[in-house]
Amino acid sequence: MTRVTDPTAPRIAIVGATGAVGNTLIGLIEQRGLRYRDMQLVASARSAGTELEVDGVSYPVQAVDEFDFSTVDLAFFSAGTEASQQWVPKATAAGAVVIDNTIAYRMDPDTPLVVPQVNAHELDRRPKSGVIANPNCSTIPLVRLLRGIEQRWGVRQAVVSTYQAASGLGHPGVEELRESSRAALEHPEEPYPAKEFTPSLAFNVIPKIDRFLDTGFTLEEQKMLQESRKILGLPHLDVTTTCVRVPVVNGHSEAVWIEAQGVVDRAELVEVLAALPEVTVHDRESPREFPTPATIDDPHRVHVGRVRVNPNNPRAFWLWLVADNLTIGAALNAIQIAEELVARGTL
């Protein structure tokens, strides 16, 4: 049980508690023993009235439009960008610190964008905006690897192709993938009405995530560039990305090509990656070992394989990474931000 009477422990709200990331947050609070003295679960009006358990205690889900944010010290927001744009200012005005899991505040200059393994120093003081932004689910595992590579060799360029799971769109995305796959098997001649994914994701890959920009890139691809630069403190970092949705329930994968500033030795590269916090290098012993979304055994770690230095350009190399997008890519990062805030006394 992590609910305590200690007056220094924060009062917590989870906004979007009934969603995929909200559910994962609740599970991680229990697993990691995040101490709190009060817990309140919040969601849209249509989800209000249901009950969820945290640490064996049943809590009613409250409607966000009726919730009093002055009763909490820390609010996790994972209810979508529109909800964050509407309700985060009310939460911060009431005195709460917000950890926001949407795009709404990531590029705000008064809002730190934080991956604790990379730039935890941003949490040494309470942000001007009252908000700490949680990065994109594909950016988080990428920058955790880039930090170690940048410190050892420097990074000239990174080219990334992502393979992103249906759970990136939460419960509705997973349900549509399952239903459309079933329909495609039973009635392959009939088109499945796609709502979350267009065209249907069943037995398909879609090279478009989020909306197209005038540049021809998508917003998801632009996020990875802008967020990587901000988190790493490298405003001229060259990152270019193609983001692809794949028919996987959960777990994002990335093929990453990096050109470093200096010559890279594979054995040293493997050791540098393996020494990073919460990173598992699967081909440390054998280049034939690699992770997949279906086979990773620990959702709390970034999994790496297919480490290959280019024989024609020894400054360049390939990596394959897999990370649980609901955990590493969202909820765990948010919980680790909260843990750092508590440890630093900056709530």
Disulfide bonds with the S-S distance in Angstrom:
none
